[in-house]
Amino acid sequence: MNIKENNKGRAVFATKFAAIAATVGSSVGLGNIWRFPYEAGIHGGGAFLLCYMACVIVLGIPVLCAEFCMGRGTRSNVFGAYLKLSPKGKWYFSGYIGIIASFLIISFYSVVAGWTIEYCLSSAFGQLDFSDTLKGHEQFMSLTTGWRPVVWTIIFLLINFGVLSGGVTKGIEKMSNIMMPLLFIILIAFCINSFFMPGFEEGIKFLFTPDFSQITPAVLLGALGQAFFSMSLGLGCMMTYASYFSDQTRLGKTAAVSAFLDSIVAILAGVIIFPAVFSFGLSPEAGPTLVFEVLPHIFMKLPGGMIWSTLFFLLLFIASITSTVSMSEISISFFCDEKKMSRKKSTLISSAIALGGGILCALSFGALDEFKIAGMTIFSLFDYIASNVCLPIGGFICSLFVGWFIDKKFLNDQFTDYGSHRFLMLPSLRFALRYICPVAILLIFLNSLGLL
């Protein structure tokens, strides 16, 4: 089959900026602004950052390139891409991994995103009381238990549905063109504010000065996992978005720029958070509660604290919605391409499944808090299966498939736009996908299962 001749009739992003904005929006999420700071905090700051950046270059960019070439080259969803490119369609099952993982992630992700909406509104109306850490913990528990999280989860998914209903250009592209510049503006405003904090120098030193004695296997594996999680690799998000790239989009350059901007967001989040933590004598090792309990306590002590708190949770909401939209597009594209459903029907079905999963996850903190499977709540189980099993397996398969089974001419055509320019990194890319990435991803997987 001539792939190039079967690429017509599919929506494409109108501009190169839109392609990058959408791709970065897909990567940038709670993983950058919530997960990265607490991972860096508990793993030594600068040592973790150094390992993380190395992993982005060695692991992230090659796998991102692999997903890009499969998506743009086939103009298909993750299932269809494997079906078209694999010998006799034997690898098509790999697409199901991404589709299942996307539903699991949206289910628990939308619950946390719902918290950000309530925090943002409560902060704007002066209803947050984080005058001390104990009150902060009590308020967090009151905001995230019972039936309230269910309501905010539904509200968030309705917003998500509204964006997706607009389609690729009027929905996803329009949202990305507005949300991503706004996200960077808010980030920069926070960084400027951090510069004037008394703990700025100590916080920056903690983040950017590596203590090489702290680079342990645990730190390295933590950095590998964070790079993988942050860039949404293994899901098929990037493969799906790449199917909307124009023929003029340079895949290698787009992958490098996307990885760079995604990393910048994570680093800026650290620049915002660590000076604030050190300014008020708190521990950077607070863990997952850093954003929802420690930071509001800090904001309340700042001049104009209510404004800063509101802006911060608005920032988290923006990061959340850009990510969930991309994850939703995985299944929507599958229903449209493979099941021949209309965009409207596909969006409704995908949103209904996500809503069902989201409600179950939200109730994990209330009516279903004692319902456990393998010792985990539904929320924790969905998180574990998606993040620790599906993502590593999906990325592992993608690396092996592109590195060993895809025809070299197909790769060359995609990265040179059918010979219109040179791509000197192709041999290095193939080597990384064949040997380096599978080993690194396998280490992540074994570590996530507690076997390392």
C-alpha positions in Angstrom: 0.0 0.0 0.0 1.2 3.5 -0.8 0.8 5.3 2.5 1.3 8.7 1.0 -1.6 8.2 -1.4 -4.0 7.2 1.4 -3.4 10.3 3.6 -6.0 12.6 2.0 -9.3 13.6 3.6 -8.1 13.9 7.2 -8.1 17.1 9.2 -4.8 18.8 9.7 -3.5 21.6 12.0 -3.6 24.8 10.0 -0.1 26.1 11.1 3.2 24.9 12.4 2.6 26.8 15.6 -0.7 25.0 16.1 1.1 21.6 15.7 3.7 22.5 18.3 1.1 24.1 20.7 -1.1 21.1 20.5 1.8 18.6 21.0 3.2 20.6 23.9 -0.3 20.9 25.4 -0.6 17.2 25.2 2.7 16.7 27.1 2.3 19.5 29.6 0.0 18.5 32.4 -0.1 17.7 36.1 3.0 15.6 35.5 5.1 18.8 34.9 3.6 21.1 37.5 2.5 18.7 40.2 4.6 15.5 39.8 7.9 16.9 38.7 8.5 19.3 41.7 7.7 16.6 44.3 9.8 14.0 42.5 12.7 16.5 42.4 12.1 17.4 46.0 12.4 13.8 47.3 15.2 12.9 44.9 17.7 15.6 45.7 16.8 18.5 43.4 19.7 19.1 41.0 20.7 15.5 40.9 17.2 14.5 39.8 17.0 17.4 37.2 20.3 16.3 35.6 19.1 12.7 35.3 15.7 13.9 34.0 17.2 16.0 31.2 19.5 13.2 30.2 16.5 10.8 30.0 14.4 13.3 27.9 17.2 13.4 25.4 18.1 9.7 25.4 14.6 8.3 25.8 12.0 10.9 25.3 12.9 12.4 21.9 13.5 9.1 20.1 10.2 7.6 21.3 8.4 10.8 20.4 10.0 10.7 16.9 8.8 7.1 16.6 5.2 8.0 17.4 5.3 11.1 15.1 6.5 9.1 12.1 3.9 6.4 12.6 1.0 8.9 13.1 1.9 11.3 10.3 3.0 8.5 7.9 -0.3 6.6 8.2 -2.7 9.4 9.0 -4.3 7.0 11.4 -5.2 6.5 15.0 -2.9 4.4 17.2 -4.7 1.1 16.3 -4.8 1.9 12.6 -1.2 2.9 12.5 0.0 -0.5 13.7 -2.5 -2.2 11.4 -1.2 -0.4 8.3 2.5 -0.7 9.1 2.8 -4.2 10.6 3.4 -7.3 8.5 -0.1 -8.8 8.0 -1.4 -6.6 10.7 0.0 -8.7 13.5 0.9 -5.7 15.7 -2.6 -4.2 15.7 -3.2 -5.3 19.3 -0.6 -2.7 20.5 -3.1 0.0 19.6 -5.6 -1.4 22.2 -3.0 -0.8 25.0 -3.0 3.0 24.3 -6.8 3.2 24.0 -7.4 1.3 27.3 -4.7 3.4 29.0 -6.2 6.6 27.8 -9.6 5.8 29.4 -7.9 4.8 32.7 -5.8 8.0 32.8 -8.7 10.3 31.9 -10.8 8.6 34.7 -8.4 9.4 37.5 -6.9 12.5 35.9 -10.2 14.2 35.7 -10.8 13.8 39.4 -7.5 15.7 40.2 -8.4 18.2 37.5 -11.8 18.7 39.3 -9.9 19.5 42.5 -8.1 22.3 40.6 -11.3 23.9 39.6 -12.7 23.9 43.1 -9.4 25.2 44.5 -9.3 27.9 41.9 -12.9 29.1 42.6 -12.6 28.7 46.3 -9.4 30.8 46.3 -10.9 33.5 44.0 -13.8 33.9 46.5 -11.5 33.8 49.6 -12.9 30.5 50.9 -9.5 28.7 51.3 -8.2 28.6 54.9 -4.6 27.5 54.8 -3.4 29.6 57.7 -1.5 26.6 59.1 -0.5 23.2 57.7 -3.0 21.3 59.9 -6.0 23.4 58.6 -4.6 23.0 55.1 -4.7 19.2 55.4 -8.2 19.3 56.9 -9.5 21.5 54.1 -7.9 19.3 51.5 -9.6 16.3 53.0 -13.0 18.1 53.0 -12.6 19.2 49.4 -11.6 15.8 48.1 -14.0 13.4 50.0 -17.7 12.7 49.8 -19.8 13.7 46.7 -18.2 17.0 46.0 -15.3 15.5 43.9 -18.0 13.8 41.7 -19.6 17.1 40.9 -16.3 18.8 39.9 -15.2 15.7 37.9 -18.4 15.9 35.9 -18.0 19.7 35.4 -14.4 19.2 34.2 -15.4 16.4 31.8 -18.2 18.6 30.4 -15.6 21.3 29.6 -13.4 18.6 28.0 -16.4 17.5 25.9 -17.0 21.1 24.8 -13.5 21.4 23.4 -13.6 18.0 21.7 -16.9 18.7 20.1 -15.3 21.5 18.1 -13.2 19.0 16.2 -9.5 19.2 15.4 -9.3 22.8 14.1 -12.2 24.6 15.8 -11.7 22.7 19.1 -8.3 21.3 19.8 -6.3 23.7 17.7 -8.2 26.8 18.9 -7.9 25.7 22.5 -4.1 25.0 22.2 -3.5 28.4 20.5 -5.1 30.2 23.5 -4.2 28.0 26.4 -0.5 27.3 25.8 0.6 31.0 25.5 -1.6 31.8 28.6 0.1 28.9 30.5 3.6 30.3 29.7 2.5 33.9 30.7 1.3 32.7 34.1 4.4 30.6 34.6 6.7 33.6 33.8 4.7 35.8 36.2 5.2 33.3 39.0 8.9 33.0 38.2 9.3 36.8 38.5 7.5 36.7 41.8 9.9 33.9 43.0 12.9 36.1 42.2 11.9 38.5 45.0 11.4 35.8 47.6 14.0 35.5 50.4 14.5 31.8 49.7 15.1 32.4 45.9 18.8 31.7 46.0 18.5 28.6 48.2 15.7 27.2 46.1 17.5 27.8 42.8 20.6 26.2 44.3 18.6 23.2 45.4 17.1 22.8 41.9 20.1 23.5 39.7 23.2 22.4 41.7 23.6 18.6 41.4 25.1 16.6 44.3 26.6 13.7 42.3 26.7 11.5 45.4 22.9 11.5 45.3 22.7 10.0 41.8 21.6 6.5 42.8 19.8 3.8 40.7 16.6 4.9 42.5 17.0 8.5 41.4 17.9 7.5 37.8 14.9 5.2 37.5 12.7 7.9 39.1 13.9 10.4 36.4 13.3 7.8 33.6 9.7 7.3 34.9 9.1 11.0 35.1 10.4 11.7 31.6 8.1 9.0 30.3 5.1 10.1 32.2 5.6 13.8 31.5 5.9 13.4 27.8 2.8 11.1 27.5 4.8 8.4 25.8 3.4 5.0 25.1 -0.2 6.1 25.0 -0.6 7.0 21.4 -1.4 10.7 22.1 1.5 11.9 20.0 0.8 9.3 17.3 -2.8 10.6 17.1 -1.8 14.2 17.0 0.9 13.6 14.5 -1.8 12.2 12.2 -3.1 15.8 12.0 0.3 17.2 11.1 0.7 18.7 7.6 3.1 17.3 5.1 5.3 20.3 5.7 5.8 19.6 9.4 9.4 18.6 10.2 9.0 15.7 12.5 12.5 15.8 14.0 12.4 19.5 14.7 8.9 19.3 16.1 9.9 16.5 18.5 12.9 18.4 19.7 11.0 21.7 20.2 8.1 19.9 22.0 10.5 18.0 24.3 12.4 21.2 25.1 9.2 23.2 25.9 7.8 20.4 28.0 11.0 20.3 30.0 11.0 24.1 30.4 7.5 24.0 31.9 8.7 21.4 34.5 11.8 23.4 35.3 9.8 26.6 35.6 7.5 24.8 38.0 10.5 24.0 40.1 11.7 27.7 39.9 8.2 28.7 41.2 7.9 26.1 44.0 11.3 25.6 45.6 12.1 29.3 46.4 8.6 29.5 48.0 9.2 26.4 50.0 12.6 27.5 51.3 11.3 31.1 52.0 9.0 29.8 54.6 11.2 27.1 56.1 9.2 24.1 54.7 10.5 20.9 53.3 10.9 20.3 49.6 10.3 16.6 50.3 6.6 17.1 51.0 5.7 14.6 48.3 2.4 14.6 46.4 0.7 17.0 49.0 3.2 19.7 48.0 0.8 21.4 45.5 -2.5 20.9 47.3 -1.5 21.5 50.9 1.9 23.1 51.2 1.7 25.7 48.4 -1.7 27.2 49.4 -0.3 27.7 52.9 2.6 29.6 51.3 0.4 31.7 49.1 -1.7 32.8 52.0 1.5 34.4 53.5 2.3 36.4 50.4 1.1 39.9 49.6 -1.9 39.4 47.3 -1.9 35.7 48.3 -5.4 35.1 47.1 -4.5 36.3 43.6 -1.4 34.1 43.4 -3.3 31.1 44.7 -6.1 31.6 42.1 -3.6 32.0 39.3 -1.7 28.9 40.3 -4.8 26.6 40.3 -5.8 28.2 37.0 -2.4 27.2 35.7 -3.1 23.6 36.9 -6.5 23.6 35.2 -5.0 24.7 31.9 -2.3 22.0 32.1 -5.0 19.4 32.9 -7.5 20.3 30.1 -4.8 20.3 27.4 -3.7 16.8 28.5 -7.2 15.3 28.8 -8.2 16.6 25.4 -5.3 14.9 23.8 -5.9 11.6 25.7 -9.6 11.7 24.7 -8.6 12.1 21.0 -7.0 8.7 21.1 -10.3 6.9 21.4 -12.3 9.4 19.4 -10.0 9.0 16.4 -10.2 5.2 16.8 -14.0 5.3 16.7 -14.1 7.6 13.7 -11.5 5.7 11.7 -12.1 2.1 12.6 -15.8 2.0 13.5 -16.8 4.6 10.9 -18.7 6.7 13.5 -19.4 10.4 13.1 -17.2 12.8 15.1 -20.2 13.7 17.3 -21.1 10.1 18.1 -17.4 9.2 18.8 -17.1 12.1 21.2 -20.2 11.2 23.0 -19.2 7.6 23.5 -15.7 8.4 24.5 -16.9 11.1 27.0 -19.5 8.7 28.4 -16.9 6.0 29.1 -14.6 8.6 30.7 -17.5 9.9 32.8 -18.3 6.5 34.1 -14.7 5.9 35.1 -14.3 9.4 36.5 -17.3 9.0 38.8 -15.9 5.7 40.1 -12.5 7.2 40.8 -14.1 10.3 42.5 -16.1 8.0 44.7 -12.9 6.3 45.8 -12.5 9.2 48.2 -16.0 8.8 49.5 -18.6 6.1 49.2 -16.2 3.6 47.6 -13.2 4.4 49.8 -13.2 1.0 51.4 -13.7 -0.9 48.1 -10.3 -2.3 47.3 -8.8 -4.4 44.5 -5.4 -5.9 45.3 -5.3 -3.5 48.2 -5.9 -0.4 46.0 -8.9 1.9 45.6 -10.3 2.3 42.1 -8.5 5.6 41.7 -5.1 4.0 42.7 -5.7 0.9 40.6 -6.5 2.9 37.4 -3.4 5.0 38.1 -1.2 2.0 38.7 -2.4 0.0 35.6 -2.1 2.9 33.2 1.1 4.6 34.5 3.1 1.5 35.6 1.9 -1.1 33.1 0.3 0.3 30.0 2.6 3.3 29.3 5.9 1.3 29.7 4.6 -1.6 27.6 3.2 0.8 24.9 6.5 2.7 24.7 8.5 -0.6 24.7 6.5 -2.0 21.8 6.7 1.3 19.8 10.5 1.5 20.2 11.0 -2.1 19.0 8.4 -1.8 16.2 9.9 1.4 14.7 13.5 0.4 15.4 13.4 -3.1 14.0 10.3 -3.7 11.8 9.5 -0.5 10.0 11.1 -0.1 6.6 14.1 2.2 6.6 12.7 4.0 3.5 9.5 4.8 5.3 11.4 6.4 8.1 13.6 8.3 5.7 10.6 9.6 3.8 8.9 10.8 7.0 11.9 12.6 8.5 13.1 14.1 5.2 9.6 14.9 3.9 10.1 12.5 1.0 13.6 13.9 0.2 12.9 17.6 0.4 15.5 18.1 3.2 18.2 16.1 5.0 17.8 14.4 8.4 21.3 13.5 9.6 20.2 12.0 12.9 18.3 9.1 11.4 21.1 6.5 12.1 21.3 7.7 15.7 17.6 7.6 16.0 17.3 4.0 14.8 20.2 2.9 17.1 18.4 4.5 20.1 15.1 2.9 19.3 16.7 -0.5 18.7 19.0 -0.7 21.7 18.8 2.2 24.2 15.1 2.9 24.6 13.9 -0.7 25.0 16.4 -1.3 27.7 15.6 2.0 29.5 11.8 1.4 29.3 12.2 -2.2 30.5 14.1 -0.8 33.6 11.2 1.6 34.2 8.7 -1.3 33.9 10.6 -3.6 36.3 11.1 -0.7 38.8 7.4 0.1 38.7 6.6 -3.5 39.6 9.0 -3.4 42.5 11.4 -5.8 40.9 14.4 -3.4 40.9 
